Amino acid sequence: MTEYDKTALKEFLGGAGVVVGSFVALIVILLVIINVSSGGKPLESSFEVVDKYKECDVVRYAPHQVAEYKYFLHCENK
């Protein structure tokens, strides 16, 4: 390996280190912002009985407090 190759390798590894370090720092900052915006509480899914259908409960499920609802029936075994 020539001296030129060694210098090029050092520059490449230094640049790659800066890119990887910047990416990791960005991820950490985003995770801190998400944690602060949720009030430090873990995000929870919520279930709520919103209606009845025959003998079953109609349950609304909101995963992680997003504006997306899923509905399903919950029927007690008798």
N, CA and C of each residue as an Amber inpcrd file, in Angstrom:
protein
   234
   0.8530000  -1.1630000   0.0000000   0.0000000   0.0000000   0.0000000
   0.9050000   1.2340000   0.0000000   0.6220000   2.1200000  -0.9120000
   1.4640000   3.3200000  -1.0180000   1.0390000   4.3640000  -0.0070000
   1.8820000   5.3620000   0.1440000   1.5950000   6.4630000   1.0720000
   0.3170000   7.1930000   0.6500000   0.1180000   7.3400000  -0.6570000
  -1.0860000   8.0010000  -1.1690000  -2.3340000   7.2080000  -0.7830000
  -2.2780000   5.8760000  -0.8850000  -3.4140000   5.0290000  -0.5260000
  -3.7370000   5.1350000   0.9620000  -2.6950000   5.1900000   1.7860000
  -2.9190000   5.3170000   3.2240000  -3.5910000   6.6400000   3.5650000
  -3.1590000   7.7090000   2.9210000  -3.7520000   9.0260000   3.1590000
  -5.2130000   9.0390000   2.6990000  -5.4720000   8.4590000   1.5460000
  -6.8440000   8.4060000   1.0310000  -7.7350000   7.5940000   1.9650000
  -7.2200000   6.4870000   2.4800000  -7.9950000   5.6530000   3.3980000
  -8.3140000   6.4050000   4.6850000  -7.3200000   7.1240000   5.2200000
  -7.5450000   7.9090000   6.4430000  -8.6150000   8.9740000   6.2090000
  -8.5660000   9.6640000   5.0700000  -9.5650000  10.6940000   4.7650000
 -10.9520000  10.0810000   4.5990000 -11.0120000   8.9380000   3.9290000
 -12.3050000   8.2810000   3.7430000 -12.9020000   7.8520000   5.0790000
 -12.0940000   7.2160000   5.9310000 -12.5930000   6.7640000   7.2300000
 -12.9930000   7.9410000   8.1120000 -12.2560000   9.0340000   8.0360000
 -12.6250000  10.2340000   8.7910000 -13.9700000  10.7890000   8.3350000
 -14.1720000  10.8510000   7.0340000 -15.4500000  11.3320000   6.4960000
 -16.5900000  10.4090000   6.8480000 -16.3540000   9.1090000   6.7570000
 -17.3960000   8.1440000   7.1160000 -17.7410000   8.2630000   8.5930000
 -16.7410000   8.4870000   9.4320000 -16.9940000   8.6730000  10.8650000
 -17.8450000   9.8960000  11.1380000 -17.5930000  10.9710000  10.4190000
 -18.3900000  12.1940000  10.5910000 -19.8350000  11.9410000  10.1780000
 -20.0360000  11.2440000   9.0670000 -21.3960000  10.9610000   8.5930000
 -22.1420000  10.0740000   9.5860000 -21.5050000   9.0080000  10.0430000
 -22.1560000   8.0950000  10.9910000 -22.4290000   8.8140000  12.3140000
 -21.4710000   9.5920000  12.7960000 -21.6660000  10.3380000  14.0410000
 -22.8070000  11.3410000  13.9320000 -22.8960000  12.0240000  12.8080000
 -23.9890000  12.9830000  12.5980000 -25.3360000  12.2810000  12.5780000
 -25.3900000  11.1270000  11.9260000 -26.6400000  10.3710000  11.8540000
 -27.0740000   9.9110000  13.2430000 -26.1520000   9.4020000  14.0350000
 -26.4690000   8.9530000  15.3900000 -26.9310000  10.1350000  16.2390000
 -26.2660000  11.2840000  16.1230000 -26.6680000  12.4680000  16.8850000
 -28.0770000  12.9130000  16.4920000 -28.4080000  12.8670000  15.2130000
 -29.7420000  13.2400000  14.7500000 -30.8020000  12.3090000  15.3230000
 -30.5350000  11.0170000  15.3330000 -31.4870000  10.0480000  15.8900000
 -31.6990000  10.3020000  17.3730000 -30.6190000  10.5600000  18.1150000
 -30.7360000  10.8250000  19.5540000 -31.5590000  12.0830000  19.7930000
 -31.3290000  13.1340000  19.0170000 -32.0950000  14.3750000  19.1680000
 -33.5700000  14.1280000  18.8830000 -33.8770000  13.3720000  17.8390000
 -35.2780000  13.0810000  17.5250000 -35.9420000  12.2760000  18.6350000
 -35.2350000  11.3070000  19.2000000 -35.8080000  10.5230000  20.2900000
 -36.0710000  11.3860000  21.5170000 -35.1850000  12.3240000  21.8110000
 -35.3940000  13.2350000  22.9460000 -36.6020000  14.1230000  22.6930000
 -36.7390000  14.6370000  21.4850000 -37.8830000  15.5020000  21.1560000
 -39.1900000  14.7200000  21.2680000 -39.2180000  13.4890000  20.7890000
 -40.4310000  12.6730000  20.8780000 -40.7690000  12.3990000  22.3300000
 -39.7710000  12.1080000  23.1540000 -40.0050000  11.8310000  24.5660000
 -40.5230000  13.0700000  25.2940000 -39.9720000  14.2300000  24.9870000
 -40.4150000  15.4680000  25.6330000 -41.8280000  15.8200000  25.1950000
 -42.1430000  15.6330000  23.9080000 -43.4740000  15.9850000  23.4180000
 -44.5470000  15.0720000  23.9870000 -44.1790000  13.8690000  24.4040000
 -45.1680000  12.9720000  25.0020000 -45.2400000  13.1610000  26.5100000
 -44.5730000  14.1660000  27.0250000 -44.6180000  14.4550000  28.4520000
 -43.7770000  13.4860000  29.2670000 -42.8590000  12.7880000  28.6400000
 -42.0200000  11.8380000  29.3500000 -42.7140000  10.5210000  29.6380000
 -43.9840000  10.4270000  29.2860000 -44.7330000   9.1930000  29.5070000
 -44.6100000   8.3190000  28.2680000 -44.5470000   7.0160000  28.4370000
 -44.5220000   6.1540000  27.2560000 -45.8510000   6.2410000  26.5130000
 -45.7710000   6.1660000  25.1920000 -46.9920000   6.2010000  24.3980000
 -47.7730000   4.9200000  24.6270000 -49.0600000   5.0580000  24.8330000
 -49.8960000   3.8940000  25.0950000 -51.0000000   3.8070000  24.0560000
 -51.3890000   2.6130000  23.7790000 -52.5380000   2.3980000  22.9130000
 -53.7870000   2.5040000  23.7730000 -54.8850000   2.9620000  23.1850000
 -56.0970000   3.0900000  23.9740000 -57.2390000   2.2830000  23.3540000
 -58.0070000   1.6890000  24.2200000 -59.1890000   0.9310000  23.8260000
 -60.3850000   1.5950000  24.4880000 -61.4790000   1.7300000  23.7490000
 -62.6740000   2.3640000  24.2980000 -63.9110000   1.6970000  23.7140000
 -64.8320000   1.3040000  24.5850000 -66.1000000   0.7360000  24.1300000
 -66.9740000   1.9010000  23.6800000 -67.3750000   1.9020000  22.4050000
 -68.1240000   3.0270000  21.8590000 -69.5720000   2.6940000  21.5230000
 -69.9180000   1.3980000  21.4860000 -71.2870000   1.0370000  21.1230000
 -71.5030000  -0.4390000  21.4440000 -72.7200000  -0.9130000  21.1930000
 -73.0670000  -2.3300000  21.3520000 -73.6460000  -2.8230000  20.0420000
 -73.3620000  -4.0810000  19.7240000 -73.9660000  -4.7410000  18.5800000
 -74.3860000  -6.1220000  19.0380000 -75.6780000  -6.3460000  19.0800000
 -76.2510000  -7.5730000  19.6190000 -75.6960000  -7.7910000  21.0230000
 -74.9690000  -8.8600000  21.2530000 -74.4280000  -9.1550000  22.5860000
 -72.9620000  -8.7390000  22.7170000 -72.4500000  -7.9920000  21.7680000
 -71.0160000  -7.6750000  21.7420000 -70.7710000  -6.1790000  21.9330000
 -69.5910000  -5.8690000  22.4310000 -69.1560000  -4.4810000  22.5380000
 -68.4130000  -4.0970000  21.2580000 -68.6850000  -2.8830000  20.7620000
 -67.9040000  -2.3270000  19.6580000 -66.7690000  -1.5400000  20.2990000
 -65.5500000  -1.9560000  20.0440000 -64.3840000  -1.3530000  20.6810000
 -63.6050000  -0.5490000  19.6440000 -63.2620000   0.6970000  20.0370000
 -62.4250000   1.5390000  19.1790000 -60.9990000   1.4760000  19.7230000
 -60.0630000   1.2050000  18.8440000 -58.6580000   1.0830000  19.2000000
 -57.8760000   2.1820000  18.5000000 -57.1470000   2.9880000  19.2770000
 -56.3070000   4.0530000  18.7220000 -54.8540000   3.7310000  19.0590000
 -54.1030000   3.1900000  18.1090000 -52.7190000   2.8410000  18.4090000
 -51.8440000   4.0740000  18.6010000 -51.2180000   4.1760000  19.7530000
 -50.2440000   5.2230000  20.0710000 -50.7930000   6.6310000  19.8830000
 -52.0350000   6.8360000  20.1580000 -52.6560000   8.1660000  20.1730000
 -52.5360000   8.9040000  18.8340000 -52.5960000   8.1890000  17.7430000
 -52.5950000   8.8310000  16.4340000 -54.0350000   8.9440000  15.9540000
 -54.2690000   9.7770000  14.9690000 -55.6230000   9.9910000  14.4690000
 -56.0160000   8.8790000  13.4940000 -55.8720000   7.6630000  13.9410000
 -56.2560000   6.5010000  13.1430000 -56.9660000   5.5530000  14.0870000
 -58.1980000   5.2130000  13.7590000 -58.9760000   4.3430000  14.6270000
 -59.2270000   3.0230000  13.9340000 -59.2490000   1.9660000  14.7290000
 -59.6180000   0.6350000  14.2500000 -60.7410000   0.1540000  15.1600000
 -61.7040000  -0.5140000  14.5890000 -62.8540000  -0.9870000  15.3470000
 -62.9210000  -2.5080000  15.2900000 -63.3510000  -3.1080000  16.3850000
 -63.5600000  -4.5410000  16.3940000 -64.6380000  -4.8760000  17.4190000
 -65.1690000  -6.1020000  17.3210000 -66.2040000  -6.5640000  18.2410000
 -65.5630000  -7.4170000  19.3300000 -66.0140000  -7.2140000  20.5380000
 -65.5560000  -8.0340000  21.6630000 -66.7930000  -8.6930000  22.2520000
 -66.8480000 -10.0200000  22.1590000 -67.9890000 -10.7580000  22.6550000
 -67.5550000 -11.6580000  23.8060000 -68.2720000 -11.5910000  24.8950000
 -67.9810000 -12.4430000  26.0510000 -68.3460000 -13.8850000  25.7220000
 -67.5220000 -14.8190000  26.1440000 -67.8640000 -16.2340000  25.9850000
 -68.8770000 -16.6050000  27.0530000 -69.9230000 -17.2690000  26.6490000
 -70.9730000 -17.6270000  27.6060000 -71.0840000 -19.1080000  27.7290000
